[in-house]
Amino acid sequence: AFADRLAGSSLLARLHALGPAVLARELPILLQPPREGGPTGAVVGSIDLLYRDPETGAPVVADYKTDHALDGRALEARARVHLEQGRAYLRAVQQALPSVPPARLELWFLAADRILVVA
């Protein structure tokens, strides 16, 4: 089952290793739309995991994905689908923490047990 596979995954081990570097889990965000003069409303979401990179101290947005893609090409295609959502999360972090280095985005593909860093 999926839960059994996740229990022995490198992603769960990574999450445990991050321990004190974790800043927030399920962090709600509320943003204005990205373009002035564009549609009215708001961008609403929840950042799955926000942590400080233990090596650089820069913030990292980790977004859990349950896509069933398992190989490199399929994962890259799915990453492109999730890019706009990730950009909104990065914008929220930059607005909340303007004095720190820009955050990077990681997509944690649970089924594939892989992390893709998205540029």
C-alpha positions as CSV (number, residue, x, y, z in Angstrom):
1,A,0.0,0.0,0.0
2,F,1.0,3.6,-0.5
3,A,1.4,4.3,3.3
4,D,3.7,1.3,3.6
5,R,5.8,2.5,0.7
6,L,6.0,6.0,2.2
7,A,7.0,4.7,5.6
8,G,10.3,3.4,4.1
9,S,10.9,6.2,1.7
10,S,13.8,8.5,1.3
11,L,11.4,11.4,1.4
12,L,10.2,10.6,4.9
13,A,13.9,10.1,6.0
14,R,14.6,13.6,4.5
15,L,11.7,15.1,6.4
16,H,13.0,13.6,9.7
17,A,16.5,14.8,9.0
18,L,15.3,18.4,8.4
19,G,13.9,18.5,12.0
20,P,15.0,21.8,13.4
21,A,15.2,23.4,10.0
22,V,11.5,23.2,9.5
23,L,9.8,26.6,9.7
24,A,6.2,25.6,9.0
25,R,3.9,22.8,7.8
26,E,0.6,23.5,6.0
27,L,1.3,27.2,6.0
28,P,-1.8,29.1,4.7
29,I,-1.1,31.8,2.1
30,L,-3.3,34.6,0.7
31,L,-2.0,36.8,-2.1
32,Q,-3.3,39.4,-4.5
33,P,-3.5,38.2,-8.1
34,P,0.0,38.4,-9.8
35,R,-0.9,41.2,-12.2
36,E,-2.3,44.6,-11.4
37,G,-5.3,45.4,-13.6
38,G,-5.9,41.7,-13.9
39,P,-8.8,39.7,-12.5
40,T,-10.0,40.5,-9.1
41,G,-9.9,38.0,-6.3
42,A,-7.1,36.3,-4.4
43,V,-4.6,33.5,-4.7
44,V,-5.3,31.1,-1.7
45,G,-3.3,28.0,-0.9
46,S,-1.3,26.1,1.7
47,I,2.5,25.5,1.6
48,D,3.0,21.9,2.5
49,L,6.5,22.4,4.0
50,L,8.7,25.5,4.5
51,Y,12.2,24.9,5.8
52,R,15.6,26.5,5.8
53,D,18.3,24.8,3.7
54,P,20.7,23.4,6.4
55,E,23.7,24.3,4.2
56,T,22.8,27.8,2.9
57,G,20.0,29.0,5.3
58,A,17.8,30.0,2.3
59,P,14.1,29.2,2.6
60,V,12.8,26.2,0.6
61,V,9.2,25.5,-0.3
62,A,8.5,21.8,-0.5
63,D,5.2,20.9,-2.2
64,Y,4.1,17.3,-1.9
65,K,2.7,15.7,-5.0
66,T,0.8,12.5,-5.3
67,D,1.1,12.1,-9.1
68,H,1.8,8.6,-10.2
69,A,4.6,9.5,-12.6
70,L,7.7,7.5,-11.8
71,D,10.3,8.2,-14.4
72,G,12.4,11.3,-15.2
73,R,10.5,12.5,-18.3
74,A,7.1,12.0,-16.8
75,L,8.1,13.7,-13.5
76,E,9.5,16.7,-15.5
77,A,6.2,16.9,-17.4
78,R,4.2,16.9,-14.2
79,A,6.6,19.5,-12.6
80,R,5.7,21.9,-15.5
81,V,2.0,21.4,-14.6
82,H,2.6,22.4,-11.0
83,L,4.9,25.4,-11.8
84,E,2.3,28.2,-11.5
85,Q,1.2,27.0,-8.1
86,G,4.8,26.8,-6.9
87,R,5.5,30.3,-8.2
88,A,2.6,31.6,-6.1
89,Y,4.1,29.9,-3.0
90,L,7.6,31.4,-3.7
91,R,6.0,34.8,-4.1
92,A,4.2,34.5,-0.8
93,V,7.5,33.5,1.0
94,Q,9.4,36.4,-0.7
95,Q,6.7,38.9,0.4
96,A,6.6,37.5,4.0
97,L,10.5,37.3,4.3
98,P,11.8,40.1,2.1
99,S,15.2,40.3,3.9
100,V,16.2,36.7,3.3
101,P,17.6,35.1,0.1
102,P,14.9,34.0,-2.5
103,A,13.3,30.7,-1.7
104,R,13.7,27.7,-4.0
105,L,10.9,25.3,-4.9
106,E,11.1,21.5,-4.5
107,L,8.4,19.1,-5.7
108,W,8.3,16.0,-3.5
109,F,6.8,13.3,-5.7
110,L,5.6,10.8,-3.1
111,A,4.9,7.8,-5.4
112,A,8.3,8.1,-7.1
113,D,10.1,8.9,-3.9
114,R,11.9,11.7,-5.6
115,I,12.5,15.4,-5.1
116,L,12.7,17.7,-8.2
117,V,14.2,21.2,-7.7
118,V,12.3,23.5,-9.9
119,A,14.1,26.5,-11.4
